[in-house]
């Protein structure tokens, strides 16, 4: 019996860079899983020395067949945002609601309409809130075509996401390796007859090649951080805290060492550089950096997840803040959801460019 993440008998699509720039670090290959919402499974960097290291951390295809098992801990595709780089839609981050007895669902209101969403995440402490997490396409099968070895395109007629969302969506995807960089494009079109709120995001786990997390540096130009009640539930209080002068001030030109700081934080009021929201992860011990950039104006936030004991940093560009329809936010607050009239579209573009340090 096919695994839940297979489509058309194909487990994965391999991308290979054509004519990568010589003498500089570059993305040499990447693996895409069409049957898991067109997510990135992993991506490899080629160093100037010719050595290859993980750029985006994730299992190989053989291990993925065991990891994405469709079991209880993979409910609603949860394992997609545990590795690699999942695409998040029609919302990123968390949405609160009322738990429905006898089901793994919540009921909540989205722009005045009551919807049911999977209750697929939450805090672990007794009595902690359980909620919807990271969208509705984590294990969705996406049809695809590969025009060249360095580019693959996909299409998902998502409709109303199985009755769980407002209006109807058509989604187009593209992954490509070009000029040494890894790039993602996601286009969403409202093909329904009602206005549609929509949030897009990407959830990549970037490797720290040296394995030395303390000395790795993060640069993230942002004026504010979303306050959360605790790091168990990670739900917003509705307050935005200034980053300047705090332990979460990553605005300096060369960033700030991660040290022992735990991060599961949403940064907003992003300082755009050359029109793009940006973040950089630098590994001085490996002499390597990654620049993550999105020119998409709707990217309002970057979530960063970085446990001190791990040699990765998840840097997640996204449209919306956590719980964008929640009562914690002041009335009328812009929580980042795009609102598409019938026939309107929005495009998320993100590129990841490696660079040498020193």
Secondary structure, 3 states (H helix, E strand, C coil): CCCCCCECCECCEEEECCCCCCCCCEEEEEEEEHHHCCEEEEEEEECCCCCEEEEECCCCHHHHHHHCCCCHHHHHHHHHHHCCEEEECCCCCEECCEECCCCCEEEEEECCEEEEEECCEECCCCCCCEEEECCCCCCCCCEEEEEECCEEEEEEEEECCCCCCCCCEEEEEEEEEECCEEEEEEEEEECCCCCEEECCEEEEEEECCCCCCCCCEEECCEEEEEEECCCCCCCEEEEEEECCCCCCCCCCCCCEECCCCCEEEEEEEECCECCEEEEEEEECCCCEEEEEEECCCCCCEEEEEECCCCCEEEEEEECCCCCCCCCCCCCCCCCCCEEECCCCEEEEEEEEEEEECC
